[in-house]
Amino acid sequence: MDEKTYLKDRIDDQIDYYDKKSIKQKRWFYFSRFLSICLAASIPVLTGMVLKYPIVLRLISIIGGVIMVIDGFSSLTKVQEKWLDYRSITETLRHEKYMYLCHAGVYNISDKEDRFQQLVERAESIISQENINWANLNSKGNKNHDK
């Protein structure tokens, strides 16, 4: 694979993939937190209505349950951790790409073939590490679930 193809089909593709994943996880995290906060804030307001409208007590119970489900699901799926991991990988790959294109840092060598080899090794290491982290994250969840 040549330099141009690798940059486009591998580096840019992975940057785009992790960027989209990061944005999706961030949106879900903020939405779930916002919803939990709004629901939790409604409980004291509704509590003042319990004497006049006894049915509100059931509504308060339901709201409490919904908050637990939202927060539990968020915690179980590790939305915030995924968001931050995906963002970190995106920015690390971008950094490597720009350092490579500008012949800076470890890419400040004259041999074009050595520079390209260095980029491939470093980029694949970053991508591979994310795959290992993902596997570890999932195996920890499964081990805790099995206990």
Chimera marker file (.cmm) of the C-alpha trace (Angstrom):
<marker_set name="trace">
<marker id="1" x="0.000" y="0.000" z="0.000" r="1" g="1" b="0" radius="0.5"/>
<marker id="2" x="1.398" y="3.394" z="-0.885" r="1" g="1" b="0" radius="0.5"/>
<marker id="3" x="1.510" y="6.490" z="1.321" r="1" g="1" b="0" radius="0.5"/>
<marker id="4" x="-1.434" y="8.318" z="-0.241" r="1" g="1" b="0" radius="0.5"/>
<marker id="5" x="-3.690" y="5.256" z="-0.106" r="1" g="1" b="0" radius="0.5"/>
<marker id="6" x="-2.726" y="4.482" z="3.483" r="1" g="1" b="0" radius="0.5"/>
<marker id="7" x="-3.389" y="8.047" z="4.623" r="1" g="1" b="0" radius="0.5"/>
<marker id="8" x="-6.766" y="8.144" z="2.905" r="1" g="1" b="0" radius="0.5"/>
<marker id="9" x="-8.047" y="4.592" z="3.349" r="1" g="1" b="0" radius="0.5"/>
<marker id="10" x="-6.632" y="3.822" z="6.754" r="1" g="1" b="0" radius="0.5"/>
<marker id="11" x="-5.721" y="6.938" z="8.744" r="1" g="1" b="0" radius="0.5"/>
<marker id="12" x="-8.506" y="9.245" z="7.529" r="1" g="1" b="0" radius="0.5"/>
<marker id="13" x="-11.016" y="6.399" z="7.634" r="1" g="1" b="0" radius="0.5"/>
<marker id="14" x="-10.121" y="5.569" z="11.244" r="1" g="1" b="0" radius="0.5"/>
<marker id="15" x="-10.132" y="9.233" z="12.267" r="1" g="1" b="0" radius="0.5"/>
<marker id="16" x="-13.604" y="9.601" z="10.755" r="1" g="1" b="0" radius="0.5"/>
<marker id="17" x="-14.825" y="6.377" z="12.393" r="1" g="1" b="0" radius="0.5"/>
<marker id="18" x="-13.626" y="7.262" z="15.893" r="1" g="1" b="0" radius="0.5"/>
<marker id="19" x="-14.766" y="10.873" z="15.540" r="1" g="1" b="0" radius="0.5"/>
<marker id="20" x="-18.316" y="9.769" z="14.702" r="1" g="1" b="0" radius="0.5"/>
<marker id="21" x="-18.306" y="7.227" z="17.528" r="1" g="1" b="0" radius="0.5"/>
<marker id="22" x="-17.069" y="9.879" z="19.953" r="1" g="1" b="0" radius="0.5"/>
<marker id="23" x="-19.777" y="12.343" z="18.919" r="1" g="1" b="0" radius="0.5"/>
<marker id="24" x="-22.483" y="9.681" z="19.266" r="1" g="1" b="0" radius="0.5"/>
<marker id="25" x="-21.312" y="8.626" z="22.734" r="1" g="1" b="0" radius="0.5"/>
<marker id="26" x="-20.984" y="12.244" z="23.864" r="1" g="1" b="0" radius="0.5"/>
<marker id="27" x="-24.523" y="13.053" z="22.719" r="1" g="1" b="0" radius="0.5"/>
<marker id="28" x="-25.963" y="10.022" z="24.489" r="1" g="1" b="0" radius="0.5"/>
<marker id="29" x="-24.005" y="10.833" z="27.658" r="1" g="1" b="0" radius="0.5"/>
<marker id="30" x="-25.204" y="14.465" z="27.758" r="1" g="1" b="0" radius="0.5"/>
<marker id="31" x="-28.774" y="13.516" z="26.859" r="1" g="1" b="0" radius="0.5"/>
<marker id="32" x="-28.984" y="10.842" z="29.558" r="1" g="1" b="0" radius="0.5"/>
<marker id="33" x="-27.425" y="13.103" z="32.201" r="1" g="1" b="0" radius="0.5"/>
<marker id="34" x="-29.715" y="16.007" z="31.244" r="1" g="1" b="0" radius="0.5"/>
<marker id="35" x="-32.786" y="13.784" z="31.359" r="1" g="1" b="0" radius="0.5"/>
<marker id="36" x="-31.798" y="12.364" z="34.765" r="1" g="1" b="0" radius="0.5"/>
<marker id="37" x="-31.222" y="15.849" z="36.167" r="1" g="1" b="0" radius="0.5"/>
<marker id="38" x="-34.548" y="17.139" z="34.875" r="1" g="1" b="0" radius="0.5"/>
<marker id="39" x="-36.428" y="14.141" z="36.225" r="1" g="1" b="0" radius="0.5"/>
<marker id="40" x="-34.678" y="14.381" z="39.594" r="1" g="1" b="0" radius="0.5"/>
<marker id="41" x="-35.483" y="18.104" z="39.784" r="1" g="1" b="0" radius="0.5"/>
<marker id="42" x="-39.160" y="17.366" z="39.177" r="1" g="1" b="0" radius="0.5"/>
<marker id="43" x="-39.418" y="15.162" z="42.280" r="1" g="1" b="0" radius="0.5"/>
<marker id="44" x="-39.336" y="17.992" z="44.890" r="1" g="1" b="0" radius="0.5"/>
<marker id="45" x="-41.809" y="20.001" z="42.823" r="1" g="1" b="0" radius="0.5"/>
<marker id="46" x="-44.187" y="17.067" z="42.565" r="1" g="1" b="0" radius="0.5"/>
<marker id="47" x="-43.794" y="16.206" z="46.260" r="1" g="1" b="0" radius="0.5"/>
<marker id="48" x="-45.557" y="19.455" z="47.140" r="1" g="1" b="0" radius="0.5"/>
<marker id="49" x="-48.593" y="18.256" z="45.199" r="1" g="1" b="0" radius="0.5"/>
<marker id="50" x="-48.948" y="14.867" z="46.928" r="1" g="1" b="0" radius="0.5"/>
<marker id="51" x="-51.497" y="16.000" z="49.543" r="1" g="1" b="0" radius="0.5"/>
<marker id="52" x="-53.788" y="17.550" z="46.938" r="1" g="1" b="0" radius="0.5"/>
<marker id="53" x="-53.258" y="14.848" z="44.285" r="1" g="1" b="0" radius="0.5"/>
<marker id="54" x="-52.365" y="11.455" z="45.828" r="1" g="1" b="0" radius="0.5"/>
<marker id="55" x="-51.732" y="9.950" z="42.368" r="1" g="1" b="0" radius="0.5"/>
<marker id="56" x="-48.605" y="12.111" z="42.172" r="1" g="1" b="0" radius="0.5"/>
<marker id="57" x="-46.959" y="9.749" z="44.670" r="1" g="1" b="0" radius="0.5"/>
<marker id="58" x="-47.092" y="6.992" z="42.046" r="1" g="1" b="0" radius="0.5"/>
<marker id="59" x="-45.669" y="9.383" z="39.459" r="1" g="1" b="0" radius="0.5"/>
<marker id="60" x="-42.784" y="10.217" z="41.787" r="1" g="1" b="0" radius="0.5"/>
<marker id="61" x="-42.058" y="6.500" z="42.194" r="1" g="1" b="0" radius="0.5"/>
<marker id="62" x="-42.078" y="5.996" z="38.428" r="1" g="1" b="0" radius="0.5"/>
<marker id="63" x="-39.755" y="8.972" z="37.898" r="1" g="1" b="0" radius="0.5"/>
<marker id="64" x="-37.341" y="7.565" z="40.482" r="1" g="1" b="0" radius="0.5"/>
<marker id="65" x="-37.365" y="4.228" z="38.682" r="1" g="1" b="0" radius="0.5"/>
<marker id="66" x="-36.761" y="5.866" z="35.304" r="1" g="1" b="0" radius="0.5"/>
<marker id="67" x="-33.795" y="7.789" z="36.742" r="1" g="1" b="0" radius="0.5"/>
<marker id="68" x="-32.327" y="4.522" z="38.041" r="1" g="1" b="0" radius="0.5"/>
<marker id="69" x="-32.758" y="2.827" z="34.658" r="1" g="1" b="0" radius="0.5"/>
<marker id="70" x="-31.158" y="5.727" z="32.760" r="1" g="1" b="0" radius="0.5"/>
<marker id="71" x="-28.198" y="5.989" z="35.122" r="1" g="1" b="0" radius="0.5"/>
<marker id="72" x="-27.786" y="2.219" z="35.325" r="1" g="1" b="0" radius="0.5"/>
<marker id="73" x="-27.811" y="1.802" z="31.561" r="1" g="1" b="0" radius="0.5"/>
<marker id="74" x="-25.347" y="4.669" z="31.161" r="1" g="1" b="0" radius="0.5"/>
<marker id="75" x="-23.042" y="3.076" z="33.705" r="1" g="1" b="0" radius="0.5"/>
<marker id="76" x="-23.416" y="-0.406" z="32.267" r="1" g="1" b="0" radius="0.5"/>
<marker id="77" x="-22.630" y="0.683" z="28.699" r="1" g="1" b="0" radius="0.5"/>
<marker id="78" x="-19.772" y="2.946" z="29.895" r="1" g="1" b="0" radius="0.5"/>
<marker id="79" x="-20.890" y="5.765" z="27.612" r="1" g="1" b="0" radius="0.5"/>
<marker id="80" x="-18.635" y="8.420" z="29.123" r="1" g="1" b="0" radius="0.5"/>
<marker id="81" x="-15.543" y="6.188" z="29.047" r="1" g="1" b="0" radius="0.5"/>
<marker id="82" x="-16.199" y="5.268" z="25.410" r="1" g="1" b="0" radius="0.5"/>
<marker id="83" x="-16.719" y="8.908" z="24.465" r="1" g="1" b="0" radius="0.5"/>
<marker id="84" x="-13.392" y="9.920" z="26.017" r="1" g="1" b="0" radius="0.5"/>
<marker id="85" x="-11.526" y="6.902" z="24.603" r="1" g="1" b="0" radius="0.5"/>
<marker id="86" x="-12.836" y="7.497" z="21.079" r="1" g="1" b="0" radius="0.5"/>
<marker id="87" x="-11.988" y="11.202" z="21.294" r="1" g="1" b="0" radius="0.5"/>
<marker id="88" x="-8.481" y="10.391" z="22.506" r="1" g="1" b="0" radius="0.5"/>
<marker id="89" x="-7.874" y="7.950" z="19.655" r="1" g="1" b="0" radius="0.5"/>
<marker id="90" x="-9.194" y="10.442" z="17.099" r="1" g="1" b="0" radius="0.5"/>
<marker id="91" x="-6.894" y="13.187" z="18.324" r="1" g="1" b="0" radius="0.5"/>
<marker id="92" x="-3.882" y="10.864" z="18.630" r="1" g="1" b="0" radius="0.5"/>
<marker id="93" x="-4.297" y="9.659" z="15.044" r="1" g="1" b="0" radius="0.5"/>
<marker id="94" x="-4.720" y="13.245" z="13.830" r="1" g="1" b="0" radius="0.5"/>
<marker id="95" x="-1.582" y="14.227" z="15.701" r="1" g="1" b="0" radius="0.5"/>
<marker id="96" x="0.398" y="11.396" z="14.092" r="1" g="1" b="0" radius="0.5"/>
<marker id="97" x="-0.894" y="12.298" z="10.647" r="1" g="1" b="0" radius="0.5"/>
<marker id="98" x="0.007" y="15.983" z="10.985" r="1" g="1" b="0" radius="0.5"/>
<marker id="99" x="3.410" y="15.243" z="12.484" r="1" g="1" b="0" radius="0.5"/>
<marker id="100" x="4.060" y="12.903" z="9.562" r="1" g="1" b="0" radius="0.5"/>
<marker id="101" x="2.902" y="15.386" z="6.925" r="1" g="1" b="0" radius="0.5"/>
<marker id="102" x="5.013" y="18.154" z="8.474" r="1" g="1" b="0" radius="0.5"/>
<marker id="103" x="8.109" y="15.945" z="8.911" r="1" g="1" b="0" radius="0.5"/>
<marker id="104" x="8.121" y="16.785" z="12.620" r="1" g="1" b="0" radius="0.5"/>
<marker id="105" x="9.136" y="14.860" z="15.732" r="1" g="1" b="0" radius="0.5"/>
<marker id="106" x="9.860" y="11.197" z="15.060" r="1" g="1" b="0" radius="0.5"/>
<marker id="107" x="9.077" y="11.823" z="11.382" r="1" g="1" b="0" radius="0.5"/>
<marker id="108" x="11.940" y="14.294" z="11.008" r="1" g="1" b="0" radius="0.5"/>
<marker id="109" x="14.013" y="11.856" z="8.947" r="1" g="1" b="0" radius="0.5"/>
<marker id="110" x="15.089" y="12.189" z="5.346" r="1" g="1" b="0" radius="0.5"/>
<marker id="111" x="14.365" y="8.650" z="4.146" r="1" g="1" b="0" radius="0.5"/>
<marker id="112" x="10.770" y="8.712" z="2.892" r="1" g="1" b="0" radius="0.5"/>
<marker id="113" x="10.412" y="4.934" z="3.181" r="1" g="1" b="0" radius="0.5"/>
<marker id="114" x="11.549" y="4.962" z="6.832" r="1" g="1" b="0" radius="0.5"/>
<marker id="115" x="9.161" y="7.830" z="7.614" r="1" g="1" b="0" radius="0.5"/>
<marker id="116" x="6.231" y="5.968" z="6.087" r="1" g="1" b="0" radius="0.5"/>
<marker id="117" x="7.179" y="2.749" z="7.901" r="1" g="1" b="0" radius="0.5"/>
<marker id="118" x="7.315" y="4.694" z="11.163" r="1" g="1" b="0" radius="0.5"/>
<marker id="119" x="3.840" y="6.141" z="10.535" r="1" g="1" b="0" radius="0.5"/>
<marker id="120" x="2.326" y="2.749" z="9.762" r="1" g="1" b="0" radius="0.5"/>
<marker id="121" x="3.834" y="1.169" z="12.880" r="1" g="1" b="0" radius="0.5"/>
<marker id="122" x="2.723" y="3.979" z="15.166" r="1" g="1" b="0" radius="0.5"/>
<marker id="123" x="-0.787" y="4.316" z="13.684" r="1" g="1" b="0" radius="0.5"/>
<marker id="124" x="-1.415" y="0.575" z="13.744" r="1" g="1" b="0" radius="0.5"/>
<marker id="125" x="-0.190" y="0.463" z="17.329" r="1" g="1" b="0" radius="0.5"/>
<marker id="126" x="-2.721" y="3.154" z="18.299" r="1" g="1" b="0" radius="0.5"/>
<marker id="127" x="-5.554" y="1.329" z="16.527" r="1" g="1" b="0" radius="0.5"/>
<marker id="128" x="-4.484" y="-2.025" z="17.935" r="1" g="1" b="0" radius="0.5"/>
<marker id="129" x="-4.319" y="-0.622" z="21.469" r="1" g="1" b="0" radius="0.5"/>
<marker id="130" x="-7.909" y="0.575" z="21.156" r="1" g="1" b="0" radius="0.5"/>
<marker id="131" x="-8.986" y="-2.923" z="20.127" r="1" g="1" b="0" radius="0.5"/>
<marker id="132" x="-7.191" y="-4.367" z="23.163" r="1" g="1" b="0" radius="0.5"/>
<marker id="133" x="-8.813" y="-1.755" z="25.443" r="1" g="1" b="0" radius="0.5"/>
<marker id="134" x="-12.222" y="-2.589" z="24.003" r="1" g="1" b="0" radius="0.5"/>
<marker id="135" x="-11.699" y="-6.311" z="24.591" r="1" g="1" b="0" radius="0.5"/>
<marker id="136" x="-10.512" y="-5.665" z="28.159" r="1" g="1" b="0" radius="0.5"/>
<marker id="137" x="-13.455" y="-3.389" z="28.878" r="1" g="1" b="0" radius="0.5"/>
<marker id="138" x="-15.903" y="-6.020" z="27.651" r="1" g="1" b="0" radius="0.5"/>
<marker id="139" x="-14.190" y="-8.902" z="29.424" r="1" g="1" b="0" radius="0.5"/>
<marker id="140" x="-14.222" y="-6.986" z="32.725" r="1" g="1" b="0" radius="0.5"/>
<marker id="141" x="-17.934" y="-6.412" z="32.327" r="1" g="1" b="0" radius="0.5"/>
<marker id="142" x="-18.512" y="-10.092" z="31.627" r="1" g="1" b="0" radius="0.5"/>
<marker id="143" x="-16.337" y="-11.241" z="34.551" r="1" g="1" b="0" radius="0.5"/>
<marker id="144" x="-18.180" y="-8.926" z="36.946" r="1" g="1" b="0" radius="0.5"/>
<marker id="145" x="-21.477" y="-10.140" z="35.558" r="1" g="1" b="0" radius="0.5"/>
<marker id="146" x="-20.483" y="-13.802" z="36.082" r="1" g="1" b="0" radius="0.5"/>
<marker id="147" x="-19.665" y="-13.319" z="39.802" r="1" g="1" b="0" radius="0.5"/>
<link id1="1" id2="2" r="1" g="1" b="0" radius="0.2"/>
<link id1="2" id2="3" r="1" g="1" b="0" radius="0.2"/>
<link id1="3" id2="4" r="1" g="1" b="0" radius="0.2"/>
<link id1="4" id2="5" r="1" g="1" b="0" radius="0.2"/>
<link id1="5" id2="6" r="1" g="1" b="0" radius="0.2"/>
<link id1="6" id2="7" r="1" g="1" b="0" radius="0.2"/>
<link id1="7" id2="8" r="1" g="1" b="0" radius="0.2"/>
<link id1="8" id2="9" r="1" g="1" b="0" radius="0.2"/>
<link id1="9" id2="10" r="1" g="1" b="0" radius="0.2"/>
<link id1="10" id2="11" r="1" g="1" b="0" radius="0.2"/>
<link id1="11" id2="12" r="1" g="1" b="0" radius="0.2"/>
<link id1="12" id2="13" r="1" g="1" b="0" radius="0.2"/>
<link id1="13" id2="14" r="1" g="1" b="0" radius="0.2"/>
<link id1="14" id2="15" r="1" g="1" b="0" radius="0.2"/>
<link id1="15" id2="16" r="1" g="1" b="0" radius="0.2"/>
<link id1="16" id2="17" r="1" g="1" b="0" radius="0.2"/>
<link id1="17" id2="18" r="1" g="1" b="0" radius="0.2"/>
<link id1="18" id2="19" r="1" g="1" b="0" radius="0.2"/>
<link id1="19" id2="20" r="1" g="1" b="0" radius="0.2"/>
<link id1="20" id2="21" r="1" g="1" b="0" radius="0.2"/>
<link id1="21" id2="22" r="1" g="1" b="0" radius="0.2"/>
<link id1="22" id2="23" r="1" g="1" b="0" radius="0.2"/>
<link id1="23" id2="24" r="1" g="1" b="0" radius="0.2"/>
<link id1="24" id2="25" r="1" g="1" b="0" radius="0.2"/>
<link id1="25" id2="26" r="1" g="1" b="0" radius="0.2"/>
<link id1="26" id2="27" r="1" g="1" b="0" radius="0.2"/>
<link id1="27" id2="28" r="1" g="1" b="0" radius="0.2"/>
<link id1="28" id2="29" r="1" g="1" b="0" radius="0.2"/>
<link id1="29" id2="30" r="1" g="1" b="0" radius="0.2"/>
<link id1="30" id2="31" r="1" g="1" b="0" radius="0.2"/>
<link id1="31" id2="32" r="1" g="1" b="0" radius="0.2"/>
<link id1="32" id2="33" r="1" g="1" b="0" radius="0.2"/>
<link id1="33" id2="34" r="1" g="1" b="0" radius="0.2"/>
<link id1="34" id2="35" r="1" g="1" b="0" radius="0.2"/>
<link id1="35" id2="36" r="1" g="1" b="0" radius="0.2"/>
<link id1="36" id2="37" r="1" g="1" b="0" radius="0.2"/>
<link id1="37" id2="38" r="1" g="1" b="0" radius="0.2"/>
<link id1="38" id2="39" r="1" g="1" b="0" radius="0.2"/>
<link id1="39" id2="40" r="1" g="1" b="0" radius="0.2"/>
<link id1="40" id2="41" r="1" g="1" b="0" radius="0.2"/>
<link id1="41" id2="42" r="1" g="1" b="0" radius="0.2"/>
<link id1="42" id2="43" r="1" g="1" b="0" radius="0.2"/>
<link id1="43" id2="44" r="1" g="1" b="0" radius="0.2"/>
<link id1="44" id2="45" r="1" g="1" b="0" radius="0.2"/>
<link id1="45" id2="46" r="1" g="1" b="0" radius="0.2"/>
<link id1="46" id2="47" r="1" g="1" b="0" radius="0.2"/>
<link id1="47" id2="48" r="1" g="1" b="0" radius="0.2"/>
<link id1="48" id2="49" r="1" g="1" b="0" radius="0.2"/>
<link id1="49" id2="50" r="1" g="1" b="0" radius="0.2"/>
<link id1="50" id2="51" r="1" g="1" b="0" radius="0.2"/>
<link id1="51" id2="52" r="1" g="1" b="0" radius="0.2"/>
<link id1="52" id2="53" r="1" g="1" b="0" radius="0.2"/>
<link id1="53" id2="54" r="1" g="1" b="0" radius="0.2"/>
<link id1="54" id2="55" r="1" g="1" b="0" radius="0.2"/>
<link id1="55" id2="56" r="1" g="1" b="0" radius="0.2"/>
<link id1="56" id2="57" r="1" g="1" b="0" radius="0.2"/>
<link id1="57" id2="58" r="1" g="1" b="0" radius="0.2"/>
<link id1="58" id2="59" r="1" g="1" b="0" radius="0.2"/>
<link id1="59" id2="60" r="1" g="1" b="0" radius="0.2"/>
<link id1="60" id2="61" r="1" g="1" b="0" radius="0.2"/>
<link id1="61" id2="62" r="1" g="1" b="0" radius="0.2"/>
<link id1="62" id2="63" r="1" g="1" b="0" radius="0.2"/>
<link id1="63" id2="64" r="1" g="1" b="0" radius="0.2"/>
<link id1="64" id2="65" r="1" g="1" b="0" radius="0.2"/>
<link id1="65" id2="66" r="1" g="1" b="0" radius="0.2"/>
<link id1="66" id2="67" r="1" g="1" b="0" radius="0.2"/>
<link id1="67" id2="68" r="1" g="1" b="0" radius="0.2"/>
<link id1="68" id2="69" r="1" g="1" b="0" radius="0.2"/>
<link id1="69" id2="70" r="1" g="1" b="0" radius="0.2"/>
<link id1="70" id2="71" r="1" g="1" b="0" radius="0.2"/>
<link id1="71" id2="72" r="1" g="1" b="0" radius="0.2"/>
<link id1="72" id2="73" r="1" g="1" b="0" radius="0.2"/>
<link id1="73" id2="74" r="1" g="1" b="0" radius="0.2"/>
<link id1="74" id2="75" r="1" g="1" b="0" radius="0.2"/>
<link id1="75" id2="76" r="1" g="1" b="0" radius="0.2"/>
<link id1="76" id2="77" r="1" g="1" b="0" radius="0.2"/>
<link id1="77" id2="78" r="1" g="1" b="0" radius="0.2"/>
<link id1="78" id2="79" r="1" g="1" b="0" radius="0.2"/>
<link id1="79" id2="80" r="1" g="1" b="0" radius="0.2"/>
<link id1="80" id2="81" r="1" g="1" b="0" radius="0.2"/>
<link id1="81" id2="82" r="1" g="1" b="0" radius="0.2"/>
<link id1="82" id2="83" r="1" g="1" b="0" radius="0.2"/>
<link id1="83" id2="84" r="1" g="1" b="0" radius="0.2"/>
<link id1="84" id2="85" r="1" g="1" b="0" radius="0.2"/>
<link id1="85" id2="86" r="1" g="1" b="0" radius="0.2"/>
<link id1="86" id2="87" r="1" g="1" b="0" radius="0.2"/>
<link id1="87" id2="88" r="1" g="1" b="0" radius="0.2"/>
<link id1="88" id2="89" r="1" g="1" b="0" radius="0.2"/>
<link id1="89" id2="90" r="1" g="1" b="0" radius="0.2"/>
<link id1="90" id2="91" r="1" g="1" b="0" radius="0.2"/>
<link id1="91" id2="92" r="1" g="1" b="0" radius="0.2"/>
<link id1="92" id2="93" r="1" g="1" b="0" radius="0.2"/>
<link id1="93" id2="94" r="1" g="1" b="0" radius="0.2"/>
<link id1="94" id2="95" r="1" g="1" b="0" radius="0.2"/>
<link id1="95" id2="96" r="1" g="1" b="0" radius="0.2"/>
<link id1="96" id2="97" r="1" g="1" b="0" radius="0.2"/>
<link id1="97" id2="98" r="1" g="1" b="0" radius="0.2"/>
<link id1="98" id2="99" r="1" g="1" b="0" radius="0.2"/>
<link id1="99" id2="100" r="1" g="1" b="0" radius="0.2"/>
<link id1="100" id2="101" r="1" g="1" b="0" radius="0.2"/>
<link id1="101" id2="102" r="1" g="1" b="0" radius="0.2"/>
<link id1="102" id2="103" r="1" g="1" b="0" radius="0.2"/>
<link id1="103" id2="104" r="1" g="1" b="0" radius="0.2"/>
<link id1="104" id2="105" r="1" g="1" b="0" radius="0.2"/>
<link id1="105" id2="106" r="1" g="1" b="0" radius="0.2"/>
<link id1="106" id2="107" r="1" g="1" b="0" radius="0.2"/>
<link id1="107" id2="108" r="1" g="1" b="0" radius="0.2"/>
<link id1="108" id2="109" r="1" g="1" b="0" radius="0.2"/>
<link id1="109" id2="110" r="1" g="1" b="0" radius="0.2"/>
<link id1="110" id2="111" r="1" g="1" b="0" radius="0.2"/>
<link id1="111" id2="112" r="1" g="1" b="0" radius="0.2"/>
<link id1="112" id2="113" r="1" g="1" b="0" radius="0.2"/>
<link id1="113" id2="114" r="1" g="1" b="0" radius="0.2"/>
<link id1="114" id2="115" r="1" g="1" b="0" radius="0.2"/>
<link id1="115" id2="116" r="1" g="1" b="0" radius="0.2"/>
<link id1="116" id2="117" r="1" g="1" b="0" radius="0.2"/>
<link id1="117" id2="118" r="1" g="1" b="0" radius="0.2"/>
<link id1="118" id2="119" r="1" g="1" b="0" radius="0.2"/>
<link id1="119" id2="120" r="1" g="1" b="0" radius="0.2"/>
<link id1="120" id2="121" r="1" g="1" b="0" radius="0.2"/>
<link id1="121" id2="122" r="1" g="1" b="0" radius="0.2"/>
<link id1="122" id2="123" r="1" g="1" b="0" radius="0.2"/>
<link id1="123" id2="124" r="1" g="1" b="0" radius="0.2"/>
<link id1="124" id2="125" r="1" g="1" b="0" radius="0.2"/>
<link id1="125" id2="126" r="1" g="1" b="0" radius="0.2"/>
<link id1="126" id2="127" r="1" g="1" b="0" radius="0.2"/>
<link id1="127" id2="128" r="1" g="1" b="0" radius="0.2"/>
<link id1="128" id2="129" r="1" g="1" b="0" radius="0.2"/>
<link id1="129" id2="130" r="1" g="1" b="0" radius="0.2"/>
<link id1="130" id2="131" r="1" g="1" b="0" radius="0.2"/>
<link id1="131" id2="132" r="1" g="1" b="0" radius="0.2"/>
<link id1="132" id2="133" r="1" g="1" b="0" radius="0.2"/>
<link id1="133" id2="134" r="1" g="1" b="0" radius="0.2"/>
<link id1="134" id2="135" r="1" g="1" b="0" radius="0.2"/>
<link id1="135" id2="136" r="1" g="1" b="0" radius="0.2"/>
<link id1="136" id2="137" r="1" g="1" b="0" radius="0.2"/>
<link id1="137" id2="138" r="1" g="1" b="0" radius="0.2"/>
<link id1="138" id2="139" r="1" g="1" b="0" radius="0.2"/>
<link id1="139" id2="140" r="1" g="1" b="0" radius="0.2"/>
<link id1="140" id2="141" r="1" g="1" b="0" radius="0.2"/>
<link id1="141" id2="142" r="1" g="1" b="0" radius="0.2"/>
<link id1="142" id2="143" r="1" g="1" b="0" radius="0.2"/>
<link id1="143" id2="144" r="1" g="1" b="0" radius="0.2"/>
<link id1="144" id2="145" r="1" g="1" b="0" radius="0.2"/>
<link id1="145" id2="146" r="1" g="1" b="0" radius="0.2"/>
<link id1="146" id2="147" r="1" g="1" b="0" radius="0.2"/>
</marker_set>
